[in-house]
Amino acid sequence: MQRLLRPSRSKLLGLGLALVLVQGCTPTEEEAASAELATARQAVGVPGFADLHHHMFAEEAFGGGWFHGSYTGTLNQCDGGMPESSHARVRMDLSNLLNLCPNSGGIDLSTNPILAPLFGIGGAVGSEFIGKIEGTEGDTGLHLGRRNVPSDWPRWDTIAHQQSWEGWLRQAHNGGLNLVMVSLVSNEFLCKALPYQNLKRPCDEMADVEVQLQKAKDFDARNDWVEIALTPAHARQIISAGKLAMVLSIESSKLFGTKDWRSELDRFYNLGVRSLQPVHQLDNRFSGAAPHNAIFHAAEFLENCHIDTDCGITAGSFTLGFDVDSACRNVKGLTADGKALVQAMIDKGMIVDIAHMSEHSVQDTFAIAQANTYYPLIVSHGHFREVMNPKLASNEKTTPAWVVKYLRQTGGIFGLRTAHDETLTYTKSGVANNCQGSTRSLAQAYEFGRQGLKVPMALGGDLNGFIQQTRPRFGPNGACSAGFKAEADAQAYQQTISGPGRLGTEFDEKGLAHVGLEPDLIRDLKNVGANTTGLENSAEAFIRTWERSTSARTGMADPANDIDTSGIAPYVSKETREAQYPTVCGIAYAPDTKVLGQGCRFDAECISDQCTSALCATFDGKCVCNDDGDCGASNYCADGAPGPGDNACVSKKANWDSCSRDGQCLSGECGGCFDTVGWCFTPRSKAYGQECKSDVECTTDRCSADCYLNPTGTCLCESDSQCGTNQYCGWGTNSGKCQNKKSRGSLCSADRECSSNNCRWTFTCG
C-alpha cells in the first residue's frame, strides 16, 4: 500500500491512530493513549476558523489553460497578449463545440444572447466581453488596466488570476485559518472552450484532479507549517502543533470518468482524499446537478441534446440540457450508482458534501444518511436561499431552510459562500445592509444562519473558483455594487461618513482578493456588527462533524425544531429603488456622493458640483474643485476651464511664489508693487535687516526694495524704537539703517544720536 504520510516528518502523539483508521491495524497502547488525548483535546477544542471549499491548485484545472500565476513561486505581471496567445481567453471560434446539437428542437445556440458572442470569431470578442461584465473589468482578454501584481490583480473580482499563492495561504494561517478543505477541481466543457495552445494536457477532468492531488502532496512534503489531514484525530494533532490542517476533496462533474468507481474510490481514498461531491455542474452517472448558470446549461445540452419546455431557466420558455419540472427543479436524483457511492463513502467515514446536488438528490442522500443513524452531511459552499435576492433565490443551487434542517439533524456544517450578491436585509442582524456585495451583505446571511437557522458555519470561500468574491466597502474598485450604479455610489459614500472605518489593510479597497485576506474578512464582519465567535472557532465545529462520521452514532444529532426564517425584510426591486434617484439624460445618479478625484458622469454627482465629463456622459470624468473651499486649508483650486487637468486642488504657494489672488497663498496674501498682483507674502513677518520685497512684509513697515531697480531689499527702520538700545535710526545716506550712538565730541545733529542723549549746540555730543 502506498504510504499516506511522509516518512521524513516526525509525527505528534496519536499518529498511530490515524494509520489504524486508514490501514485497519490493531492499535498499540501508545495509540490508545493518543485516542484518549484526542478526546481530551476535543473537550477543549482546537482554535481557529475553517474554509471548507478552496481551490488551492486550480491553475491545473481546465487542462491548465485558464489561470495565470502559480500557487508557488513569483507572481508576475501578465500582458493579456493577443487572441489565443495567452491565458484568460476562450477560443476564437467555438462554433464546432456549440453546434454539436445544431438547431435541436428549433433552438439555435448561436441566437442565445449569452452564447451568441462566442460564435464565428466571437471567442476573441467573448473574452473581452467577460472582462467588461460589471465586477470583472479587464480581468480577461487583453487585461486592459489589470496586468500588474499586486496593484491590478488580484482583487475581489479576479476570475483568471491566482488567489491562492502559498504565501497568502500562510498569511491566512497566521491570521487564524487552521483548517482548509482543498477541492481538486475541473470541468471538461470549460477546458474545451479554451485555446488549444494554452492547454497543458488533453481535456480530462480526472487527469486534472490527479495533477492537483500530486501538487497537494508535494506542497505538504516541502512545508512544515501545513499537513494533509487523514482523520479528525489527525486534524486535531496538526492544529495543536500550530500547523494548518488540509483536507482533500474532489469537485468534478465527470467523477472517476468511465472507470470502475468502486476501485477509483478506494484508490483516491488511499491517496488521501477524504471528501467528495458526487456531482458538480452537470448531471452525471451518480446524481442530478442543481442548474444555476446558462453556460452549464449549454454544456449539459451538449451532453444530451435535450431541451425542456416545462420551465424556462435558460430563457423564458425553455431550459437547455436539464430535465426540469414545472418548478424549475431538476427531476434527476441519485442514480443507483449514486446511492451506492454515498453508502460506500459512509462506510469509509468520508465527508459527504451535497453542494451542487439537485434537490431530489439531496432528499435521496438524506434518506441514506437517516438509514445510517443520521450520518452527517455538509454543504461546503452555499448561499441561504431565504435571505438572497429573488433572482438568486430562484436558483436550485441555493440552500433552503429545509436542507439546513437536514444538516443539523445529521450533525453537519454549512460553508457560507464569501461571494455574496445582493442580499436581503435580515432585521435581526443589527448590521446595516447598506453596502451590497460587501461584508455588510455577508453579515445578513451569516446572522440569518446563526440566529435563524442556528446551523454551525465555516467559510465556503471558493477562491480560485472562477467567481467574484466579497467586495470592498471603500475605494474605486467596485465598492458596494450588486444592484445599480446610483445605489452603489450612495452606499459607498455612506461607508465613508458613517463608519465603521477601514481596517488599514488591502482588504479595505480590494475586498477578498486572495486567501490571505480571509482573516480580514472576518475582522470586517465583526467590525460592521456581526457576532463572529462561532465562525472564528469553526475549525472545531468541522472536526466534530468529521468525528461524527467516524464514530458510533446513536441517532439524530439535533431535531432542529427551532429554525426561524422570520425577520427578513421584503425585497424591493431594483427598478423601484432606481426610480427614487434623480436622473440626468435619463440616467439615474446619486447626488453629492463623489469626492475630489473620484470618477463621475455628471456635475451633480460631485460634492464640489464639478465633473470633467461632458454633458450626457459621452465620456467618464472625475470630480474636480469649483472653488478653494473644496480643497482644504493647505490647497487652492486652480483656475481654468472645466476639463481634464483643470480645476485641480494644488498646494498653496509659499512666500515670494508668483500668484494671482490671495487664496493661492499659504499666507492668505498675494500682492506686489503698489499692492498689485504678483507674489505671496506674509504681512509684518520680517524683522529689521531681513530680506523683503515690500514695506508691508516688515514689522518696521519699511523695506528697501524698489519695484524697478532693486526688487529685493531688506527691512529698514522708521524710528529709534526699532533699533537697539544704544542705536538710533539713521537719516540721509544712512536713512532707515540703525546706527550706533556716538561718543562725546562726535558730530551730531540731534540728541538721539548721542550716547549721552545731549547734542550740544546741535553739532557735537556732550
Secondary structure, DSSP 8 states (H G I E B T S, - for coil): ---SS-TTS---TTHHHHHHHHH-----HHHHHHHHHHHHHHHH---SEEEEEE-TTGGGSGGG-S-BS-SSS--------STTSSSS---S--HHHHTSSTTGGG--GGG-TTTGGGSTTHHHHHHHHHTTSTT-TTSSTT-TT--STTTTSS-TT-SSB-S--HHHHHHHHHTTEEEEEEEEEE-HHHHHTS-GGG-SS-S-HHHHHHHHHHHHHHHHHH-SSEEE--SHHHHHHHHHTT-EEEEEEEEETTTTTTS-HHHHHHHHHHTTEEEEES--SS--SS--B----HHHHHHHHHHH--EE-SS-SSSSS-EES--B-TTS-B-----HHHHHHHHHHHHHT-EEE-TTB-HHHHHHHHHHHHHTTS--EEEEEE-BGGGB-HHHHTSTTSB-HHHHHHHHHHT--EEEES---SB--BTTS-S---STTSHHHHHHHHHIIIIII---EEEE--BTSSS-----SSSTTTTT-SS-HHHHHHHHHHHHHH-----SSTHHHH-S-SGGGHHHHHHHHHHHT---HHHHTHHHHHHHHHHHHHS---S-S---TT-----B-----HHHHHTTS-EETTEE--TT-B-TTSEESSGGGBTTS-BSS-TT-SS-EEB--SSGGGS-TTEEE--S-SSTTSS-EEE-B-TTSB-SSGGGBTTS-EE-GGG-S-EE--TT-B-TTSEESSGGGBTTS-B---SSS-SSEEB--SSGGGS-TTEEE--GGGTTSEEE-B-TT-B-SSGGGBTTS-EETTTEE-
